[in-house]
């Protein structure tokens, strides 16, 4: 794998674009969470597909799709960052989170399971915590069944599972996630099998657009607050969201409306995380969708003072 470009702020987040041995482009990210130092929390976000076939209208990853990464291609992203930050491969970090959530829906790629299974023996990382973020594709039943076995055998309470829901209104959910996927009953049933008492709750993620309902009563009919928590995020300023007319309901200046919604959910017994993140990450591109589509059309992109830096390193 050859890293061909990067952008960002080393104290917040860095985005990397790389070319695999087959000549295809991938993107991966590392970030910290100020004011916590890297030794307290370090997050790696890796690609699992070359693009994505789902084509969600708020995500730039669906601008192309060229297949699945191999296990070695996924590990190459992790290895690059581990060697950069911890050359002896001893990852002294309290919470070392690896998210399979950059380019592509991870449940479409069985190699993700191979990587998750091998992680504990490959790295000296006591704080290791894998994270799967998924739309719950209907075709991925075998993937999810194996994921439960791996999690319970190797990770127990050090695993984060997140379902991307985005709205409680079914027809709008179909527009936001235009793929065959589990309904709320199926997600709830799987989550209760996946959950371990005393362990991490399963996140239901809502990247909320204006006029996208998030109804606490609907959630309560399906999702047990003892098993599930609610994570609310902005719609990141991707090219696709702009083109398709999706404007974020959540923003850092809208505290009153944010607090009302959060309180309604808490009244139903849910833990709620409002995850807005560092505003500078939007400029960097680490949490605002996938910049690789723009990079493929323009080898050097300058945005708000940040430019991709071309590399020749492996």
C-alpha positions as CSV (number, residue, x, y, z in Angstrom):
1,X,0.0,0.0,0.0
2,X,1.3,3.4,-0.9
3,X,0.0,6.6,0.8
4,X,-0.5,9.2,-1.8
5,X,-2.0,12.1,0.1
6,X,-3.0,13.3,3.5
7,X,-4.7,16.3,5.1
8,X,-5.4,17.5,8.6
9,X,-4.1,18.6,11.9
10,X,-2.0,16.1,13.8
11,X,-3.5,17.3,17.1
12,X,-7.1,16.5,16.0
13,X,-7.4,14.3,12.9
14,X,-5.5,13.2,9.8
15,X,-7.1,11.8,6.6
16,X,-5.0,9.6,4.4
17,X,-5.6,8.4,0.8
18,X,-3.6,5.4,-0.3
19,X,-3.2,3.2,-3.4
20,X,-3.3,-0.6,-2.9
21,X,-1.1,-3.0,-4.9
22,X,-4.0,-3.4,-7.3
23,X,-4.0,0.3,-8.1
24,X,-7.3,1.1,-6.3
25,X,-7.8,4.0,-4.0
26,X,-8.8,3.8,-0.3
27,X,-9.1,6.3,2.5
28,X,-8.5,6.0,6.2
29,X,-8.4,8.3,9.2
30,X,-6.9,8.7,12.7
31,X,-8.2,11.1,15.3
32,X,-7.9,12.1,18.9
33,X,-10.5,13.8,21.1
34,X,-9.2,17.0,22.6
35,X,-8.4,17.7,25.4
36,X,-7.6,14.0,25.9
37,X,-4.1,13.0,24.7
38,X,-3.5,10.2,22.3
39,X,-2.4,8.0,25.2
40,X,-5.9,8.2,26.6
41,X,-7.9,7.7,23.4
42,X,-6.8,7.1,19.8
43,X,-9.3,6.3,17.0
44,X,-8.5,4.6,13.7
45,X,-11.2,4.6,11.0
46,X,-10.6,2.2,8.1
47,X,-12.2,1.4,4.7
48,X,-13.6,-2.0,4.1
49,X,-14.9,-1.5,0.5
50,X,-13.6,0.4,-2.5
51,X,-16.4,2.9,-2.4
52,X,-19.9,1.7,-1.5
53,X,-22.8,0.2,-3.5
54,X,-25.5,1.6,-1.2
55,X,-25.4,5.2,-2.4
56,X,-26.9,6.9,0.6
57,X,-27.8,10.5,-0.3
58,X,-25.9,12.0,2.6
59,X,-22.6,10.1,2.0
60,X,-19.9,10.6,-0.6
61,X,-18.7,7.0,-0.5
62,X,-21.4,5.9,-2.9
63,X,-19.9,8.0,-5.8
64,X,-18.1,4.8,-6.9
65,X,-17.9,1.1,-6.1
66,X,-15.0,-1.2,-7.1
67,X,-15.4,-4.2,-4.8
68,X,-14.2,-5.5,-1.4
69,X,-10.8,-5.0,0.3
70,X,-8.9,-8.2,1.3
71,X,-7.9,-8.9,4.9
72,X,-4.4,-7.7,4.1
73,X,-5.6,-4.5,2.6
74,X,-7.6,-3.7,5.7
75,X,-4.6,-4.5,7.9
76,X,-2.3,-2.4,5.8
77,X,-4.3,0.7,6.9
78,X,-4.0,-0.2,10.5
79,X,-0.3,-1.2,10.3
80,X,0.6,2.1,8.6
81,X,-0.8,4.2,11.5
82,X,0.4,1.8,14.2
83,X,4.0,1.9,12.9
84,X,3.8,5.7,12.5
85,X,2.7,6.3,16.1
86,X,4.0,3.2,17.9
87,X,7.0,1.8,16.0
88,X,7.5,-1.1,18.5
89,X,3.8,-2.1,18.0
90,X,3.2,-1.7,21.7
91,X,0.1,0.5,21.7
92,X,0.0,2.2,25.1
93,X,-3.4,3.7,24.8
94,X,-6.3,3.4,27.3
95,X,-8.9,3.3,24.6
96,X,-7.6,2.2,21.2
97,X,-10.7,2.1,19.0
98,X,-10.6,0.7,15.4
99,X,-13.8,1.6,13.5
100,X,-14.7,-0.2,10.3
101,X,-16.7,2.7,9.1
102,X,-14.9,4.8,6.5
103,X,-15.5,3.8,2.9
104,X,-18.1,1.0,2.6
105,X,-20.7,-0.9,4.6
106,X,-18.6,-3.4,6.6
107,X,-21.2,-6.2,6.7
108,X,-20.8,-6.6,3.0
109,X,-17.2,-7.8,3.5
110,X,-16.5,-11.1,5.4
111,X,-12.8,-10.1,5.5
112,X,-13.8,-7.6,8.3
113,X,-14.5,-10.6,10.5
114,X,-11.1,-12.1,9.8
115,X,-9.5,-8.8,10.8
116,X,-11.5,-8.5,14.0
117,X,-10.7,-12.1,14.9
118,X,-6.9,-11.6,14.4
119,X,-6.6,-8.2,16.1
120,X,-5.9,-9.3,19.6
121,X,-3.0,-11.6,18.6
122,X,-1.5,-9.2,16.1
123,X,-1.1,-6.1,18.3
124,X,0.0,-5.6,21.9
125,X,-2.9,-3.3,22.7
126,X,-4.7,-3.7,26.1
127,X,-7.1,-0.9,25.3
128,X,-8.2,-2.4,21.9
129,X,-11.9,-1.9,21.1
130,X,-13.3,-2.7,17.6
131,X,-16.3,-0.8,16.4
132,X,-18.7,-1.9,13.7
133,X,-21.1,0.8,12.3
134,X,-23.7,-0.7,10.0
135,X,-27.0,-0.1,8.2
136,X,-27.9,-3.8,8.9
137,X,-28.1,-5.1,5.4
138,X,-30.7,-7.9,5.0
139,X,-28.3,-10.0,3.1
140,X,-25.7,-10.1,5.9
141,X,-27.3,-12.6,8.3
142,X,-24.2,-14.9,8.2
143,X,-21.9,-12.0,8.9
144,X,-23.9,-10.9,11.9
145,X,-24.2,-14.4,13.3
146,X,-20.4,-14.9,13.1
147,X,-19.8,-11.4,14.6
148,X,-21.7,-12.4,17.8
149,X,-19.5,-15.5,18.2
150,X,-16.3,-13.5,17.7
151,X,-17.4,-10.7,20.1
152,X,-18.4,-13.1,22.9
153,X,-15.3,-15.2,22.5
154,X,-12.7,-12.5,22.2
155,X,-14.1,-9.1,23.4
156,X,-17.1,-9.4,25.6
157,X,-17.5,-5.9,26.9
158,X,-14.8,-4.2,24.8
159,X,-16.8,-4.0,21.5
160,X,-18.9,-1.2,20.1
161,X,-21.8,-1.9,17.8
162,X,-23.7,0.9,16.1
163,X,-26.7,0.8,13.8
164,X,-27.2,3.7,11.4
165,X,-30.9,4.5,11.6
166,X,-31.2,8.3,10.9
167,X,-35.0,8.5,11.3
168,X,-37.9,6.6,12.9
169,X,-40.1,7.3,9.8
170,X,-39.8,4.2,7.6
171,X,-40.3,5.7,4.2
172,X,-37.7,8.4,4.8
173,X,-35.4,5.8,6.2
174,X,-35.7,3.9,2.9
175,X,-34.7,7.1,1.1
176,X,-31.8,7.8,3.4
177,X,-30.6,4.2,3.2
178,X,-31.6,2.9,-0.2
179,X,-30.8,-0.8,0.4
180,X,-32.6,-3.9,1.6
181,X,-32.1,-3.8,5.4
182,X,-33.4,-5.1,8.7
183,X,-36.5,-3.5,10.1
184,X,-36.6,-2.2,13.7
185,X,-38.0,-5.6,15.0
186,X,-35.0,-7.4,13.5
187,X,-32.4,-4.9,14.7
188,X,-33.9,-5.1,18.2
189,X,-33.9,-8.9,18.3
190,X,-30.3,-9.0,17.2
191,X,-29.2,-6.3,19.6
192,X,-30.6,-8.2,22.5
193,X,-28.6,-11.3,21.5
194,X,-25.4,-9.3,21.0
195,X,-25.6,-7.4,24.3
196,X,-23.9,-8.7,27.4
197,X,-25.3,-7.6,30.8
198,X,-23.0,-5.0,32.2
199,X,-21.4,-4.4,28.8
200,X,-21.5,-1.5,26.4
201,X,-25.0,-0.6,25.1
202,X,-25.7,-0.8,21.4
203,X,-25.9,2.6,19.7
204,X,-28.7,3.7,17.4
205,X,-27.2,6.5,15.4
206,X,-29.3,9.3,14.0
207,X,-27.6,11.7,11.7
208,X,-30.6,14.0,11.8
209,X,-31.7,16.1,8.9
210,X,-34.4,18.9,9.2
211,X,-37.8,17.3,8.9
212,X,-36.4,13.9,9.8
213,X,-38.6,12.5,12.7
214,X,-37.0,10.9,15.7
215,X,-40.0,9.8,17.7
216,X,-39.3,8.6,21.2
217,X,-42.6,6.6,21.3
218,X,-41.6,4.6,18.2
219,X,-38.2,3.9,19.7
220,X,-39.8,2.7,22.9
221,X,-42.0,0.2,21.1
222,X,-38.9,-1.7,19.7
223,X,-35.7,-0.8,21.6
224,X,-35.1,-1.6,25.3
225,X,-33.3,1.3,27.0
226,X,-31.3,-1.3,29.0
227,X,-29.8,-2.6,25.8
228,X,-29.7,0.4,23.4
229,X,-28.6,4.0,23.6
230,X,-29.3,6.9,21.3
231,X,-26.5,8.7,19.5
232,X,-27.4,11.9,17.7
233,X,-25.0,13.5,15.2
234,X,-25.2,16.3,12.7
235,X,-25.4,15.5,9.0
236,X,-21.8,16.2,7.9
237,X,-21.3,18.7,5.1
238,X,-20.7,16.2,2.4
239,X,-21.0,16.9,-1.3
240,X,-23.9,14.4,-1.6
241,X,-25.9,16.0,1.3
242,X,-25.5,19.4,-0.3
243,X,-26.5,18.1,-3.7
244,X,-29.5,16.2,-2.4
245,X,-30.8,19.0,-0.2
246,X,-30.2,17.5,3.2
247,X,-29.6,20.1,5.9
248,X,-28.5,19.1,9.4
249,X,-31.0,19.5,12.2
250,X,-28.2,19.5,14.8
251,X,-25.6,22.2,15.0
252,X,-23.4,23.6,17.7
253,X,-25.4,26.8,18.0
254,X,-28.8,25.1,18.4
255,X,-28.6,24.1,22.0
256,X,-32.2,24.8,23.0
257,X,-33.7,22.5,20.4
258,X,-31.0,19.9,20.9
259,X,-31.7,19.9,24.6
260,X,-35.5,19.5,24.2
261,X,-35.1,16.5,21.9
262,X,-32.5,14.9,24.3
263,X,-34.8,15.4,27.3
264,X,-37.7,13.7,25.5
265,X,-35.5,10.7,24.8
266,X,-34.2,10.6,28.4
267,X,-37.7,10.7,29.7
268,X,-38.2,7.3,27.9
269,X,-35.2,6.0,29.8
270,X,-32.5,6.2,27.1
271,X,-28.9,7.2,27.5
272,X,-28.3,9.9,24.9
273,X,-25.0,11.0,23.3
274,X,-25.0,14.2,21.4
275,X,-21.8,13.9,19.2
276,X,-21.0,17.1,17.4
277,X,-17.2,16.8,17.4
278,X,-14.6,19.4,16.7
279,X,-15.7,22.0,14.1
280,X,-12.2,21.9,12.6
281,X,-12.8,18.3,11.6
282,X,-15.2,19.5,9.0
283,X,-12.4,21.5,7.4
284,X,-10.0,18.5,7.7
285,X,-12.5,16.1,6.2
286,X,-12.2,13.5,9.0
287,X,-15.9,13.5,9.9
288,X,-17.6,15.1,7.0
289,X,-17.9,12.1,4.6
290,X,-15.4,10.8,2.1
291,X,-13.1,13.2,0.3
292,X,-11.7,10.5,-1.9
293,X,-14.2,11.2,-4.7
294,X,-13.0,14.7,-5.0
295,X,-9.4,13.6,-4.8
296,X,-9.8,11.2,-7.7
297,X,-10.9,14.1,-9.8
298,X,-8.4,16.6,-8.5
299,X,-4.9,15.4,-7.3
300,X,-4.5,18.4,-5.0
301,X,-7.5,19.9,-3.3
302,X,-7.4,23.0,-1.1
303,X,-10.3,23.6,1.3
304,X,-10.4,26.3,4.0
305,X,-6.7,26.4,4.4
306,X,-6.0,22.7,4.3
307,X,-4.4,21.0,1.3
308,X,-3.6,17.4,0.5
309,X,0.1,16.7,0.8
310,X,1.4,14.2,-1.8
311,X,3.7,11.5,-0.5
312,X,5.9,8.8,-1.9
313,X,6.2,6.8,1.3
314,X,5.0,3.2,1.8
